[in-house]
Amino acid sequence: MATTLIRSRAMITGTRDRNSWNEIAEGAVLQEDGVVVELGTYDDLSRKHPSVPVVGSGREILLPGFVNGHHHVGLTPVQLGSPDMPLELWFVTRMVSRNLNLYLDTLYSAFEMIASGITTVQHIHGWAPGTLPTVQAGSQEVIRAYEDIGMRVSYCYAVRDQNRLVYEEDAAFVARLPEELQGPMRQWFSRFKLSLDDHMDLFANLRSTYADKERVKIQLAPANLHWCSDAALTKIAAASAAGDVPMHMHVLETALQKEYAWRRGGCTAVEYLDRFGMLGPRLTLGHGVWLNERDIDRVAETGTCICHNCSSNFRLRSGIAALNRFEAKGINVAIGLDEAGINDDRDMLQEMRMVLRAHRVPGMEDDVPTSAQVFRMATEDGAKTTGFGSRIGVLEVGKAADMVLIDWQQISYPYLDREIGLLDAVVQRAKTQGVRTVMCAGEVIYDQGKFTNVDRDAALRALHDDLQRTLSDDEVDRRKLSKALLPHVKAFYKNYVDPEKHEPFYRQSSRV
């Protein structure tokens, strides 16, 4: 790979604390073979390396590439016919999804992510029908899309071995359905062939296949407490410890999941996971909306990470995570766009502003998110929740050359007071139309609105054309089943939480 000098109007290499950052006016980065080898001003580095090709015009702000800490799919649920609903009902509507070309579908969201400055994604795949060879082939198609476009991917396939539709054993749920729905429901469950051993074999096979790939890491993903048996938690915890492999797990996304944990173990979900030795820096809790104060203390004590999915929590009525408490306790928190952001796309610049604004509680204390805090979440903190760890997320000598250049004029035109801090301006005003260049491992993968490795127009046209086909018989059957099931799932959850024993869902800490 060629050596390049990346030039800027100003660059931010990382944060010092929640109120300050490291900034170099007219800064530059020298990268060689995908690694940062020198930092300084452009004048100094260009004099030392006069023959090295230059990336950037000197009119942009240079930043570390962003990390999307929690991602699932390409086309959004809304695009595939599944509207926003409370999470437990939304699971049922997701049955209507089309049979997708996974390669093209993955490219679709990768285009959006890169265009907003994301260079690394935590892709949590799962719920794919078929046997181990079929699922593994699909996993490799997802990874191939990221490899072709040039992003980093920390990939994991979510383990689900129980309670696959509601918070109850599959057979018990089927038995409570009307007779005419029992057969179709059993048939739907039968599509998913992976045993627990198959899930573990899939992880081992993928980890071996991609062991030497610089931009691919394979993680573990116990999908959620209700989806994982004790046997699954035991095996995943052991595999994580044996190979020092990160885990990403949806936990306490909703109040109903909080109730499920109490029914299962007589304790909180965090306390239940602690029984299996899962808490610690290798584990990231996705969402964590319904953590209580004792949970938060234990997460902080063990160094467990959290991924905050702000837009998703709003869209699926899950609640507002206690981000201000997480920050006060020193918890490492990433930002994830989940299925889609608030505008039904994957825009990290916009999501940072969502996080910045959603937790501005009343009062005058300095306990609400700052620009530096949110930027750290989208870069360095997010990096720590992936298989790439401290190799990405900041611009330092020896770190990966993952960078984004954003046009300063887009941020500052027609006027911006010079007293506004550079990072404050970037976080609060940068838009995707201002993203000029994105580099991953020293390679330019997006430049002036064009993707350098994949023809975006051709890929989207192919995806569009593929989905113009008539619905298959199984797609039609799943749509009918989804509609028929919805009232029965609503009835299942209607009295799931006893209001005499638990406080209402909406009572959470005001210091969110």
Secondary structure, 3 states (H helix, E strand, C coil): CCCEEEECCEEEEEEEECCEEEEEECEEEEEECCEEEEEEEHHHHHHHCCCCCEECCCCEEEEECEEEEEECCCCCCCCCCCCCCCHHHHHHHHHHCCCCCHHHHHHHHHHHHHHCCEEEEEEEECCCCECHHHHHHHHHHHHHHHHHHCCEEEEEEEECCCCCCCCCCHHHHHHCCCHHHHHHHHHHHHCECCCHHHHHHHHHHHHHHCCCCCCEEECEEECEHHHCCHHHHHHHHHHHHHHCCCEEEEECCCHHHHHHHHHHHCCCHHHHHHCCCCCCCCEEEEECCCCCHHHHHHHHHHCCEEEECHHHHHHCCCCCCCHHHHHHCCCCEEECCECCCCCCCCCHHHHHHHHHHHCCCCCCCCCCCCHHHHHHHHHHHHHHCCCCHHHCCCCCCCCECCEEEEEHHHHHCCCCCCCCCHHHHHHHHCCHHHEEEEEECCEEEEECCEECCCCHHHHHHHHHHHCCCCCCHHHHHHHHHHHHHHHHHHHHHHCCCCCCCCCCCCCCCCCC
